[in-house]
Amino acid sequence: MFSNLPNYASYTIYFAIPVLLTFLSLLLSRKLIDDSIEAENGVSAITEIEQANNAYLPSYLGYFFVALSVPYCDTLIFVFAILFLFTFLSQTLYFNPLFLIFGYQFYYLKTATNTKIFLITRKTIKDPIKLNFPKLKRINDFTFIDREK
């Protein structure tokens, strides 16, 4: 596709496309349904916090190295399509490692009702006491993105 360009230019374009699409997805996240997680009567709705940043990077690195080892383009497209379908259809989490470039962190939060939710936020969270997220956007029933800085 970019055979007439120097290698560095085509690599820059290949890298820029997913970054721009990730930026677009963050812009579109403003259109999601509003939600909140807030302390009630001084009691936090969150009882436990676990950082999830490192939990999914090995999986994505594994996909990357599999893609590097595939010798033919048609095989790569087939493998990518299968991986995409499995990842998309599972919809357990929306972990995008490129969100890290935009300053987002990933956390598992356990609520007072013992529900485990996945939160994408720019905040650094350490203490669940009186933790409030008044302006969340709901991605699905267990995944939220915090649009506040």
C-alpha positions in Angstrom: 0.0 0.0 0.0 2.8 2.4 0.9 5.4 0.9 -1.3 6.5 4.2 -2.8 7.1 5.8 0.6 10.3 5.4 2.6 10.1 2.8 5.4 10.0 5.3 8.2 7.1 7.2 6.6 5.0 4.0 6.2 5.8 2.9 9.8 4.7 6.3 11.0 1.4 6.0 9.1 0.9 2.4 10.4 1.5 3.6 14.0 -0.6 6.7 13.6 -3.8 4.9 12.4 -4.5 3.0 15.6 -3.5 6.0 17.8 -5.9 8.2 15.8 -8.7 5.6 16.1 -8.1 5.3 19.8 -8.3 9.1 20.1 -11.6 9.0 18.1 -13.0 6.4 20.4 -12.2 8.6 23.5 -14.0 11.5 21.8 -17.0 9.2 21.0 -17.1 8.0 24.7 -18.7 11.4 25.5 -21.8 10.1 23.9 -22.2 7.1 26.2 -24.8 6.9 28.9 -24.0 8.9 32.1 -23.5 7.0 35.4 -21.8 7.5 38.7 -20.3 5.8 41.7 -20.6 7.9 44.8 -20.3 7.5 48.6 -23.6 7.5 50.4 -23.9 8.8 53.9 -20.1 8.9 54.2 -19.8 5.2 53.3 -17.9 4.4 50.1 -19.6 2.4 47.4 -16.2 0.9 46.7 -14.7 -1.6 49.1 -11.6 -2.8 47.1 -9.3 -1.5 44.4 -7.0 -3.6 42.2 -4.9 -2.1 39.4 -5.5 -3.9 36.1 -2.8 -2.2 33.9 -0.4 -5.1 33.9 -3.0 -7.9 33.6 -3.6 -7.6 29.9 -0.3 -6.5 28.5 1.1 -10.0 28.3 -1.8 -11.1 26.2 -1.4 -8.2 23.8 2.3 -8.8 23.6 1.6 -12.4 22.8 -0.7 -11.4 19.9 2.0 -9.0 18.7 4.7 -11.7 18.6 2.3 -14.2 16.9 1.7 -11.6 14.2 5.4 -11.1 13.8 6.0 -14.8 13.2 3.3 -15.2 10.5 5.1 -15.3 7.1 2.2 -14.7 4.7 -0.2 -11.7 4.6 -3.3 -13.9 4.0 -2.4 -16.0 7.0 -1.9 -12.9 9.1 -5.3 -11.5 8.1 -6.9 -14.9 9.0 -5.2 -15.1 12.4 -6.0 -11.4 13.1 -9.6 -11.9 12.2 -10.0 -15.0 14.5 -8.3 -13.1 17.4 -10.4 -10.0 16.7 -13.6 -12.1 16.8 -12.8 -13.9 20.0 -11.7 -10.6 21.7 -14.7 -8.7 20.4 -17.3 -11.3 21.1 -16.1 -12.0 24.7 -16.6 -8.3 25.6 -15.6 -9.0 29.1 -13.4 -5.9 29.2 -12.4 -3.0 27.0 -8.7 -2.9 27.6 -7.0 -0.9 24.9 -3.3 -0.6 25.6 -3.2 2.6 23.6 -5.3 4.3 26.3 -2.0 4.2 28.3 -0.5 6.7 25.8 -3.4 9.1 26.6 -2.8 8.8 30.4 -5.6 6.4 31.3 -5.2 3.8 34.0 -7.2 0.6 34.4 -8.7 -0.6 37.7 -10.9 -3.4 39.0 -13.2 -2.0 41.7 -15.3 -4.2 44.1 -18.5 -2.5 45.2 -20.3 -2.8 48.5 -22.7 -5.3 46.8 -19.6 -7.5 46.0 -19.8 -6.6 42.2 -16.5 -6.4 40.4 -16.4 -3.6 37.8 -13.7 -2.4 35.4 -12.9 1.3 35.5 -10.9 3.3 32.9 -9.7 6.6 34.4 -6.9 9.2 34.3 -7.0 9.3 38.1 -4.5 7.4 40.3 -6.6 5.5 42.8 -5.2 4.1 46.0 -7.8 4.4 48.8 -11.4 3.4 48.4 -12.7 5.4 51.4 -15.0 8.2 50.2 -14.1 7.5 46.6 -16.5 9.3 44.2 -16.9 9.2 40.4 -19.8 11.5 39.7 -19.2 11.7 35.9 -18.7 8.2 34.6 -19.8 7.0 31.2 -21.2 3.4 31.0 -19.6 1.2 28.4 -21.5 -1.9 29.5 -22.9 -3.2 32.8 -19.5 -3.8 34.3 -17.2 -1.4 32.4 -17.0 2.4 32.9 -14.8 5.2 31.7 -14.2 8.3 33.8 -14.1 11.4 31.6 -12.8 13.7 34.4 -9.2 14.6 34.7 
